[in-house]
Amino acid sequence: MESSRSSFTRGMRDGIPICLGYLAVSFAFGIQAVQSGLSVFQATLLSLTNVTSAGQFAGLGIISTSGSLLEMAGAQLIINLRYMLMSAAISQKIKPDEKVFHRMGIAYGMTDEVFAISASHPGVLSPFYSYGAILVSVFGWTLGTFLGAYSGEILPQRLISALGVALYGMFLAIVIPPARENVNVRITVIAAMLMSTIFTYAPVLKNISSGFRIIIVTIVIAGVAALLFPRDEEAGA
């Protein structure tokens, strides 16, 4: 069986591509965090303790509009619920008698990418493999946030605005490929866009805060999509 040190080293090696990808995305987050009123330290600490791109970006919107703690908690619960499911799935790959703190440690850094490489790991998963991948990826996410936030304080406003486009490019890169391949995903994305637009401009609905908008749109669209387009697990559809 592979030693803890070897597993940790291999996890770090496999986490390098994740680290490089996180650098670019978190750089955009750092810029937006400073524009939302956070300091460089606050933005960096936020990334170090959260490690969730969608959750953090949504949180910035709530912070910038002085949203309530209830909004923040609800939005983070809905957006990050998948990480709980991923952590539960990965816990089935490690030894049953593994310490609880190892399971908690893995859960801290469980992102989509870390889950992907951990789930594809053959045989029993050593917590140290995930630790290695988490260490490298969280470093990239936190460093990128620091660099973006620091740059946001010293770079010209025009350049900052241009770099901020990277955020929207990231979301387009995530959404467009599966939407082009799957008509159900395409319908769901369009429906979410339309509902979000309605909440933005409709006379009464536009008064609802951004945090509750996220919660309502996510629950309604995801719920309807799950009913109309259930996945066929056996067929892998």
Residue, then its C-alpha position, 0 to 999 in steps of 0.5 A: m500500500e502506498s505510504s502517506r508521504s507518497s500519497f501526499t506527493r502524488g496529490m500535490r502533483d495532481g493538484i498543480p493543474i487545479c492550482l493554475g486554473y484557480l489562479a486565474v479565476s480567483f484573480a478576478f474575484g480579488i479584483q471584484a472583492v476590492q471593488s465591493g469594499l473589502s480590503v486585501f486582507q479580508a478578500t484573501l482571508l475570505s478565499l482561504t476560509n471558503v474556497t468556493s468560487a460561486g459562493q464567494f461571488a454571490g456573497l460579494g453581491i450580498i455584501s455590496t448591497s448590505g444584505s442580511l445574514l439570513e440572505m447570506a446563509g441561505a444563498q451559501l447553503i443553496i449554492n454550496l450544497r453540492y459540496m456536502l454531497m461530494s464529501a459524503a461520496i468521497s468518504q465512501k472511498i476512504k477506510p471505514d475506520e479512518k479518523v473523523f478529523h481526516r474526513m473533516g479535513i477533506a471536506y474543507g477543501m472539497t471542490d468540484e476539481v478536487f472531487a473529480i481527481s479524488a473520485s477517479h483515484p483507483g482503490v481505497l483513497s488515502p486522506f493524504y492524497s486529498y490533502g496534497a491536492i487541497l494544499v496546492s489548489v487552496f494555495g492557488w485560489t488564495l494567492g490569486t485572490f491576494l494578487g487580484a485584490y492587491s492589483g485592484e488597489i494599484l492598477p488604473q480603473r480602466l485596466i481593472s474593468a477589463l480584467g473584471v471581464a474574466l469573471y464573466g468569461m469563466f461562467l460562460a466557459i462553464v455553461i456554454p459547452p454543456a448547454r450546446e451538447n444537451v438541450n435540457v441544460r440549454i432550456t434550464v440555462i435560458a429559463a434561469m436567465l429569463m427568471s433572473t431578468i424578470f426579478t431584476y426589472a419587474p416592478v415588485l420583484k425588483n425590490i427583492s434583495s439579490g441574496f433572496r433572488i439567488i435563492i428563489v431562482t436557484i430553487v425554482i429553476a433547479g426544482v422544475a428542471a429536476l422534475l421535467f428532465p430527470r437523469d437516467e442514471e443507468a443510461g448515464a444520460 
